Amino acid sequence: LERDMERWLMEREKLTRHLDKLIRKRDKARLAGKDERYVHDLEEQVEGLQANVQYVNMEITDCQANILQLEEPKEELLDVASLLDGTESPQARYLVDKLLHMAINQSVQANQHQAAVQELEARLRQVEANNAMHQDLLEHSLYAMQMDVLATEEAASTPSSRSVPPTLTFTAASEVGSLDTSNVTFRRSKARRKTATPQELLYASSMDASLPSLPQTEEASTDPPHALPAMEDVMAMSHPDGACFDLGPDGNLTRVSSAPGSLKEVGVDVRPVPKGHLGAQRKFTRPAELSPLLRRKFANTNSNQLRKESVDATPPSSPPAGRRARENVFSRLTSTGTAPLAKPDRGVISVFTGKPILNKSSPLVCTHVAEGHSKAVLSLAVTDDVLFSSSKDRTVKIWNLHTGQEIQSLRGHPDNVVAVRYCEYTRLTFSVSTAYIKVWDVRENPAKCVHTLFSSGNCENGPVVADSASRSLQIPQNETRINAIELNQYGTLLFSAASNIVRIWDLRRFACVGKLAGGHQAAVMCMAVDDPGVDSSLVVTGSKDHYIKVFEIPESGNGVLTPKMNLEPPHYDGIQSLALCNDYLFSGSRDYCIKKWDLSSQSHIVSLNQAHKDWICALSFMPNPGGPPVLLSSCRGGMLKLWNADNCSLVGQLRAHTSPINAIATNSCCVFTASNDHTVRVWQVRGSTDLSPDS
């Protein structure tokens, strides 16, 4: 803290001297009556320095507060060294020292156990929340199923046009003798479908094995209240879907024409009934044309009593057609109400087998295509070994360029992944979705999200958005959608653009240390980063306000930084892409124009009007050993063009995709284009193509 305090004091002194010089220079310029633009630039520099001084003063205040907080408890702490020195006996000194170390170790272990307990409690709360949600969904499904059954019963209670015998009689009555029903009261009820219980629905697969066993009785038993229905009726009443089975004379299952459609896939293992069982001895003879629904009039599942009464009613109609087309009740009950998160097949980079794109004016030929995304591919990052692609399907795919196989997919994004970047020095991958930047350690498989950066400047360890099957379009309060990110050369600084603010992140401690202010009046859509010096970086920003601004960033990235230069004349529409090559900058806009700028002289060199016939979405440079740099540009029409970066002449062009090209990336040997057609195409230079200016 003391070193930080000294550093901030020196920084304030340095800024104050610079500020005084600028103020004197501005006053002299005013007195000399110089150009208003020159005076205005000096005033902007003065305002920027004043903002920096104010920021440094705030940091000094924070350091002072932290130092005071640390010094206050020091007075109350026990001076262990003086205590040990004051102990004369060696044994006592040894014991005190031993007790001190034991106390420290016990404290550390207690803190570790407390942290573990807190983590387990958090997991327990999460599990309880998930269980409560599943319980609510199960109860809701049960309620909906019962309402469906009630509605079906209402429909089934209406008269049917089918003709059935007006009365039904038991032939078994003659076998068992006359039944004394004077002391038995039978409840009249219509033949309706039995409502299945939750146990029957959840354990439908084991219903056959759990049928109640029938006690052995003598054939001449005359105790009708305790008699049980035949096995066919027990099976009909016990089926979880509330339907019934028609057992033919041979005991096999036959299809009933009026049974629900959900029984088409159901099979029942009908086991033979032992001879000693009542079901094997008593047989009820019924008319062959009797509907299965009327059979339930002969059985009462609650009391297992025989009913003997004449039924003079029209049988209920067949279930409605909608019920037949409905899926199995057990499937509806156990479903959680949302579609499961389908894991797509792993992607692959295969040889391009489509129609050859032969264009004499194009030096590129498509050799391979990467397929695996289910929606448009929005951003690319590539090295000589690995390719990263982000998509609207909310994933980032990592491809092995040597084997052509997908290594893994990074999931858990709330919405479209609009940008992906990779640093070879730190082996970290950065993906942008809504207001979050996820930092992935891809050295493991599956990769681990180690940090989450917010558009507001906050940072949290691990993921903050759980993987979900549905998109989340909501943005947290005080957060803004992030449009673009860029890294410096060694991956120590990250620049994130949200609205018109660009924040600077120190990736050595994952903290927001500064921002670019006084720049744009609209959202920043693209950035380009160059490292011309050892202790500084150059950041170029392009915005929807049609302007391009250049910032010089110190190595630490601290403070509120103002533009070093404003490039004019502006474009006629928003800036969509930027590309840096040495001291030259190329900008692509929605006005179909590409502009070339010289940053060393802060001047505009040339404008390529109507460079494309649609928005220019991406710019990049293609390696050209021994020749001039080659600029690649793409548009929403799917056209890919190559330009000589020295004289801005057109080298070649081709229709690379039939849909918009969203990103271009290059490595030492290939060009990669990402499109709305869900693919990434790989291009290579023809062997006989000359990209020199004279070609």
FENMO-V798219 format. One record per residue. N is the residue number from 1. RES is the residue in one letter. OMEGA is omega in whole degrees, -180 to 180 (999 if undefined). Layout:
[[N | RES | OMEGA] [N | RES | OMEGA]]
//
This chain:
[[1 | L | 180] [2 | E | 177] [3 | R | 177] [4 | D | 180] [5 | M | 179] [6 | E | -179] [7 | R | 179] [8 | W | 179] [9 | L | 178] [10 | M | 179] [11 | E | 179] [12 | R | 179] [13 | E | 180] [14 | K | 179] [15 | L | -180] [16 | T | 178] [17 | R | 179] [18 | H | 180] [19 | L | 179] [20 | D | 179] [21 | K | -180] [22 | L | 179] [23 | I | 178] [24 | R | -180] [25 | K | 179] [26 | R | 180] [27 | D | 178] [28 | K | 179] [29 | A | 178] [30 | R | 180] [31 | L | -179] [32 | A | 179] [33 | G | -179] [34 | K | -175] [35 | D | -179] [36 | E | 179] [37 | R | 178] [38 | Y | 179] [39 | V | 179] [40 | H | 177] [41 | D | 178] [42 | L | 179] [43 | E | 177] [44 | E | 177] [45 | Q | 178] [46 | V | 179] [47 | E | 178] [48 | G | 179] [49 | L | 177] [50 | Q | 177] [51 | A | 177] [52 | N | 179] [53 | V | 178] [54 | Q | 178] [55 | Y | 179] [56 | V | 177] [57 | N | 177] [58 | M | 178] [59 | E | 178] [60 | I | 178] [61 | T | 178] [62 | D | 179] [63 | C | 178] [64 | Q | 179] [65 | A | 179] [66 | N | 179] [67 | I | 179] [68 | L | 179] [69 | Q | 179] [70 | L | -178] [71 | E | -178] [72 | E | -180] [73 | P | -179] [74 | K | -178] [75 | E | -177] [76 | E | -178] [77 | L | 179] [78 | L | 178] [79 | D | -175] [80 | V | -178] [81 | A | 179] [82 | S | 178] [83 | L | 179] [84 | L | 179] [85 | D | -179] [86 | G | 178] [87 | T | -175] [88 | E | -176] [89 | S | 177] [90 | P | -180] [91 | Q | 180] [92 | A | 178] [93 | R | 179] [94 | Y | -179] [95 | L | 180] [96 | V | 179] [97 | D | 179] [98 | K | 179] [99 | L | 179] [100 | L | 180] [101 | H | 178] [102 | M | 179] [103 | A | 179] [104 | I | -180] [105 | N | 179] [106 | Q | 179] [107 | S | 179] [108 | V | 179] [109 | Q | 179] [110 | A | 178] [111 | N | 178] [112 | Q | 178] [113 | H | 179] [114 | Q | 178] [115 | A | 178] [116 | A | 179] [117 | V | 178] [118 | Q | 178] [119 | E | 178] [120 | L | 178] [121 | E | 178] [122 | A | 178] [123 | R | 179] [124 | L | 178] [125 | R | 179] [126 | Q | 179] [127 | V | 178] [128 | E | 178] [129 | A | 178] [130 | N | 179] [131 | N | 178] [132 | A | 178] [133 | M | 179] [134 | H | 178] [135 | Q | 178] [136 | D | 179] [137 | L | 179] [138 | L | 178] [139 | E | 178] [140 | H | 179] [141 | S | 177] [142 | L | 180] [143 | Y | 180] [144 | A | 179] [145 | M | 179] [146 | Q | 177] [147 | M | 177] [148 | D | 180] [149 | V | 178] [150 | L | 179] [151 | A | 178] [152 | T | 178] [153 | E | 177] [154 | E | 179] [155 | A | -178] [156 | A | -178] [157 | S | 179] [158 | T | -177] [159 | P | 178] [160 | S | -179] [161 | S | -179] [162 | R | -180] [163 | S | 178] [164 | V | 177] [165 | P | -177] [166 | P | -178] [167 | T | 179] [168 | L | -180] [169 | T | 177] [170 | F | 171] [171 | T | 179] [172 | A | -179] [173 | A | 178] [174 | S | -180] [175 | E | -176] [176 | V | -180] [177 | G | 180] [178 | S | -178] [179 | L | 178] [180 | D | -177] [181 | T | -179] [182 | S | -178] [183 | N | -177] [184 | V | 179] [185 | T | -180] [186 | F | -180] [187 | R | 177] [188 | R | 177] [189 | S | 178] [190 | K | -179] [191 | A | 179] [192 | R | 180] [193 | R | 178] [194 | K | 178] [195 | T | -178] [196 | A | 178] [197 | T | 177] [198 | P | 180] [199 | Q | 179] [200 | E | -180] [201 | L | -176] [202 | L | -177] [203 | Y | -178] [204 | A | -177] [205 | S | -178] [206 | S | -176] [207 | M | -178] [208 | D | -179] [209 | A | -176] [210 | S | 178] [211 | L | -179] [212 | P | 178] [213 | S | -177] [214 | L | 179] [215 | P | 178] [216 | Q | 178] [217 | T | 177] [218 | E | -177] [219 | E | -175] [220 | A | 180] [221 | S | -178] [222 | T | 179] [223 | D | -173] [224 | P | 180] [225 | P | -178] [226 | H | 179] [227 | A | -177] [228 | L | 177] [229 | P | 180] [230 | A | -178] [231 | M | -180] [232 | E | -179] [233 | D | 177] [234 | V | 179] [235 | M | 180] [236 | A | -178] [237 | M | -173] [238 | S | -178] [239 | H | -174] [240 | P | -178] [241 | D | 178] [242 | G | 179] [243 | A | -177] [244 | C | 179] [245 | F | 177] [246 | D | 179] [247 | L | -179] [248 | G | -179] [249 | P | -180] [250 | D | 179] [251 | G | 180] [252 | N | -179] [253 | L | 176] [254 | T | -177] [255 | R | 177] [256 | V | -174] [257 | S | -178] [258 | S | -179] [259 | A | 180] [260 | P | -180] [261 | G | -179] [262 | S | 180] [263 | L | -176] [264 | K | -177] [265 | E | -175] [266 | V | 175] [267 | G | -178] [268 | V | 177] [269 | D | -177] [270 | V | -180] [271 | R | 180] [272 | P | -179] [273 | V | 178] [274 | P | -176] [275 | K | -177] [276 | G | -178] [277 | H | 180] [278 | L | -179] [279 | G | 179] [280 | A | -176] [281 | Q | -177] [282 | R | 178] [283 | K | 176] [284 | F | 177] [285 | T | -178] [286 | R | 174] [287 | P | -177] [288 | A | -176] [289 | E | -178] [290 | L | 179] [291 | S | 179] [292 | P | -179] [293 | L | -179] [294 | L | -180] [295 | R | -179] [296 | R | 176] [297 | K | -178] [298 | F | -176] [299 | A | 174] [300 | N | -175] [301 | T | -178] [302 | N | -176] [303 | S | -178] [304 | N | 179] [305 | Q | 175] [306 | L | 175] [307 | R | 175] [308 | K | 180] [309 | E | 180] [310 | S | -180] [311 | V | -180] [312 | D | -177] [313 | A | 177] [314 | T | -178] [315 | P | 179] [316 | P | -179] [317 | S | 179] [318 | S | 178] [319 | P | 180] [320 | P | -177] [321 | A | 180] [322 | G | 179] [323 | R | -179] [324 | R | -177] [325 | A | -176] [326 | R | -178] [327 | E | -178] [328 | N | -177] [329 | V | -178] [330 | F | 178] [331 | S | 179] [332 | R | -177] [333 | L | -176] [334 | T | 177] [335 | S | -178] [336 | T | 177] [337 | G | 178] [338 | T | -180] [339 | A | 179] [340 | P | -179] [341 | L | -177] [342 | A | 179] [343 | K | -177] [344 | P | 177] [345 | D | -180] [346 | R | -178] [347 | G | -179] [348 | V | 173] [349 | I | -175] [350 | S | 178] [351 | V | -180] [352 | F | -178] [353 | T | 180] [354 | G | 179] [355 | K | -179] [356 | P | 178] [357 | I | -176] [358 | L | 180] [359 | N | -177] [360 | K | -178] [361 | S | -179] [362 | S | 177] [363 | P | -178] [364 | L | 176] [365 | V | -180] [366 | C | -178] [367 | T | -177] [368 | H | 177] [369 | V | 179] [370 | A | -178] [371 | E | -179] [372 | G | 176] [373 | H | 179] [374 | S | 178] [375 | K | -175] [376 | A | 176] [377 | V | -171] [378 | L | -174] [379 | S | -179] [380 | L | 169] [381 | A | -171] [382 | V | 167] [383 | T | 178] [384 | D | -177] [385 | D | -170] [386 | V | 175] [387 | L | 176] [388 | F | 179] [389 | S | 177] [390 | S | -169] [391 | S | 173] [392 | K | 177] [393 | D | 173] [394 | R | 178] [395 | T | 169] [396 | V | -180] [397 | K | 179] [398 | I | -174] [399 | W | 173] [400 | N | -176] [401 | L | 179] [402 | H | -179] [403 | T | -178] [404 | G | -178] [405 | Q | 173] [406 | E | -180] [407 | I | 179] [408 | Q | 178] [409 | S | 177] [410 | L | -176] [411 | R | 177] [412 | G | 178] [413 | H | -177] [414 | P | -177] [415 | D | -180] [416 | N | 174] [417 | V | -169] [418 | V | -178] [419 | A | 175] [420 | V | 178] [421 | R | -178] [422 | Y | 178] [423 | C | -179] [424 | E | -177] [425 | Y | -179] [426 | T | -178] [427 | R | 177] [428 | L | 177] [429 | T | -178] [430 | F | 179] [431 | S | -175] [432 | V | 174] [433 | S | -175] [434 | T | -175] [435 | A | -174] [436 | Y | 169] [437 | I | 178] [438 | K | 178] [439 | V | -174] [440 | W | 169] [441 | D | -173] [442 | V | 176] [443 | R | 177] [444 | E | 176] [445 | N | 9] [446 | P | -179] [447 | A | -176] [448 | K | 174] [449 | C | -174] [450 | V | 180] [451 | H | 172] [452 | T | -180] [453 | L | -178] [454 | F | 179] [455 | S | -179] [456 | S | -180] [457 | G | 178] [458 | N | 180] [459 | C | 177] [460 | E | 178] [461 | N | 178] [462 | G | 179] [463 | P | 177] [464 | V | 179] [465 | V | -179] [466 | A | 178] [467 | D | -176] [468 | S | 179] [469 | A | -178] [470 | S | 179] [471 | R | 175] [472 | S | -178] [473 | L | -178] [474 | Q | 178] [475 | I | 179] [476 | P | 180] [477 | Q | -180] [478 | N | 177] [479 | E | -179] [480 | T | 178] [481 | R | 178] [482 | I | -176] [483 | N | -175] [484 | A | 173] [485 | I | 175] [486 | E | 178] [487 | L | 170] [488 | N | -168] [489 | Q | -174] [490 | Y | 176] [491 | G | 178] [492 | T | 179] [493 | L | 176] [494 | L | 179] [495 | F | -179] [496 | S | -178] [497 | A | 175] [498 | A | -173] [499 | S | -180] [500 | N | -178] [501 | I | 175] [502 | V | 180] [503 | R | -179] [504 | I | -179] [505 | W | 173] [506 | D | -175] [507 | L | 174] [508 | R | 175] [509 | R | 176] [510 | F | 179] [511 | A | 176] [512 | C | -173] [513 | V | -179] [514 | G | 177] [515 | K | 179] [516 | L | -175] [517 | A | 179] [518 | G | -175] [519 | G | -167] [520 | H | 177] [521 | Q | 179] [522 | A | -174] [523 | A | 174] [524 | V | -174] [525 | M | -177] [526 | C | 179] [527 | M | 173] [528 | A | -175] [529 | V | 175] [530 | D | 180] [531 | D | -178] [532 | P | -178] [533 | G | -179] [534 | V | -173] [535 | D | -180] [536 | S | 177] [537 | S | 179] [538 | L | -180] [539 | V | 178] [540 | V | -179] [541 | T | 175] [542 | G | -171] [543 | S | 174] [544 | K | 178] [545 | D | 174] [546 | H | -174] [547 | Y | 176] [548 | I | -180] [549 | K | -176] [550 | V | 180] [551 | F | 173] [552 | E | -172] [553 | I | 174] [554 | P | -176] [555 | E | -180] [556 | S | -178] [557 | G | -176] [558 | N | 171] [559 | G | 176] [560 | V | -171] [561 | L | 179] [562 | T | -177] [563 | P | 174] [564 | K | 179] [565 | M | 174] [566 | N | -175] [567 | L | 179] [568 | E | 3] [569 | P | -179] [570 | P | 172] [571 | H | 179] [572 | Y | 177] [573 | D | -175] [574 | G | 178] [575 | I | -178] [576 | Q | -175] [577 | S | 179] [578 | L | 177] [579 | A | -179] [580 | L | 174] [581 | C | -176] [582 | N | -179] [583 | D | -176] [584 | Y | 180] [585 | L | 174] [586 | F | -179] [587 | S | 177] [588 | G | -170] [589 | S | 174] [590 | R | 179] [591 | D | 177] [592 | Y | -173] [593 | C | 172] [594 | I | 179] [595 | K | 176] [596 | K | -176] [597 | W | 173] [598 | D | -175] [599 | L | -180] [600 | S | 178] [601 | S | 180] [602 | Q | -175] [603 | S | 176] [604 | H | -175] [605 | I | -175] [606 | V | 174] [607 | S | 176] [608 | L | -179] [609 | N | -178] [610 | Q | 176] [611 | A | 173] [612 | H | 179] [613 | K | 179] [614 | D | 180] [615 | W | 175] [616 | I | -170] [617 | C | -174] [618 | A | 174] [619 | L | 176] [620 | S | 179] [621 | F | -180] [622 | M | 179] [623 | P | 180] [624 | N | -176] [625 | P | 178] [626 | G | -179] [627 | G | -180] [628 | P | 176] [629 | P | -180] [630 | V | 180] [631 | L | 175] [632 | L | 178] [633 | S | 180] [634 | S | -176] [635 | C | -179] [636 | R | 178] [637 | G | -180] [638 | G | -180] [639 | M | 175] [640 | L | -178] [641 | K | 179] [642 | L | -177] [643 | W | 170] [644 | N | -174] [645 | A | -179] [646 | D | -177] [647 | N | 177] [648 | C | 176] [649 | S | -178] [650 | L | 180] [651 | V | -179] [652 | G | 179] [653 | Q | 177] [654 | L | 175] [655 | R | -175] [656 | A | 179] [657 | H | 175] [658 | T | 179] [659 | S | -175] [660 | P | 174] [661 | I | -174] [662 | N | -176] [663 | A | 174] [664 | I | 176] [665 | A | -179] [666 | T | 167] [667 | N | -172] [668 | S | -175] [669 | C | -172] [670 | C | 173] [671 | V | -178] [672 | F | 179] [673 | T | 180] [674 | A | -172] [675 | S | 175] [676 | N | 180] [677 | D | 174] [678 | H | -175] [679 | T | 170] [680 | V | -180] [681 | R | -178] [682 | V | -176] [683 | W | 176] [684 | Q | -180] [685 | V | 177] [686 | R | -175] [687 | G | -175] [688 | S | -176] [689 | T | 177] [690 | D | -179] [691 | L | 180] [692 | S | -177] [693 | P | -176] [694 | D | -176] [695 | S | 999]]
//
